[in-house]
Amino acid sequence: MEKDVIIALDFASTNEVKEFLQPFKGEPLYVKVGMELYYQTGPALLEWLKQENYRIFLDLKLHDIPNTVKKAMQGLATLGVDMVNVHAAGGISMMHAAKEGLEIGASGSHRPLCIAVTQLTSTSKQVMNEEILLAGEVQEIVRAYATHAKQAGLDGVVSSALEVPTIKEACGQPFLTVTPGIRLLGDATQDQKRVVTPDKACQLGSDFIVVGRSITQAKDPLARYREVKQLWEDNNQ
C-alpha cells in the first residue's frame, strides 16, 4: 500500500472546507474528516469530497458495546470512505465486531480500512497513569493495544510515530501505522504531547502521517503541504 500524507480538515463547516481546498484543485489528496466536521455536515460533505476524487479517512473513533459498533460500522461502510477507526480500549470483541460490520456493509465491494486508536497523541504518561488509570509506560500500553487490534483482525492502529517501531516489532511490517502529532520544526505543538517531524515519522516507519494545523493554519497551505509531502517522499525513497 502506498504511504501517504493525510490532511486533517479541522474545520466546522462545508464552506470552510471548500474554501481551504480551493487552491488544492487537482492535487490527489488524502483527507481526514473528524468528529467536529462530520457532526456538523454529515454524509453530504463526504459525497462532495468523493466527487473531488479525494480519499477519505473518517475519524470518528467508535467506542461502544460490540453490537452497537457493528451496526454503526455497517452504516459507515456504505459511505464510500477509505478508512475508519475505533478505540482499541473497547476490547478485542468490539474491534472484531467493527470489522464484521464493515464487511457486511461493504457487501462485496471494497471495505474501508479499519484501524484502532491506541493512545491519543495528546496523552502523556502522567495522564495515562493517573487519570486513565493505566499503569506502565506509554510504549507498553500502545504495544499491547496494537497486538489486540491485530488479533481482532484490524488493518492497523493510530499512534504517535514514536511508538511505531515497537508496533512493527510486535505486529509485523504489513500492519499499518497511522500517526498524527506531526509538526514541522518551529511549529507550535498546541495540545499534542508526543510529536515528531514528517521526516522523523518516516524514519520511524509510519505508513501514513496525519497533518492538521501545520498545514491548515499556514499562510500558504498548499506550499506547506508540498513541503511536508517532499519531506515525506524524500525519506520514503
Stockholm file with secondary structure:
# STOCKHOLM 1.0

chainA/1-237         MEKDVIIALDFASTNEVKEFLQPFKGEPLYVKVGMELYYQTGPALLEWLKQENYRIFLDLKLHDIPNTVKKAMQGLATLGVDMVNVHAAGGISMMHAAKEGLEIGASGSHRPLCIAVTQLTSTSKQVMNEEILLAGEVQEIVRAYATHAKQAGLDGVVSSALEVPTIKEACGQPFLTVTPGIRLLGDATQDQKRVVTPDKACQLGSDFIVVGRSITQAKDPLARYREVKQLWEDNNQ
#=GR chainA/1-237 SS CCCEEEEECCCSSHHHHHHHHGGGTTCCCEEEEEHHHHHHHTHHHHHHHHHTTCEEEEEEEECSCHHHHHHHHHHHGGGTCSEEEEEGGGCHHHHHHHHHHHHHHHTTSCCCEEEEECSCTTCCHHHHHHTSCCCSCHHHHHHHHHHHHHHTTCSEEECCGGGHHHHHHHHCTTSEEEECCBCCTTCCCTTCSSCBCHHHHHHHTCSEEEECHHHHTSSSHHHHHHHHHHHHHHHHC
#=GC SS_cons         CCCEEEEECCCSSHHHHHHHHGGGTTCCCEEEEEHHHHHHHTHHHHHHHHHTTCEEEEEEEECSCHHHHHHHHHHHGGGTCSEEEEEGGGCHHHHHHHHHHHHHHHTTSCCCEEEEECSCTTCCHHHHHHTSCCCSCHHHHHHHHHHHHHHTTCSEEECCGGGHHHHHHHHCTTSEEEECCBCCTTCCCTTCSSCBCHHHHHHHTCSEEEECHHHHTSSSHHHHHHHHHHHHHHHHC
//
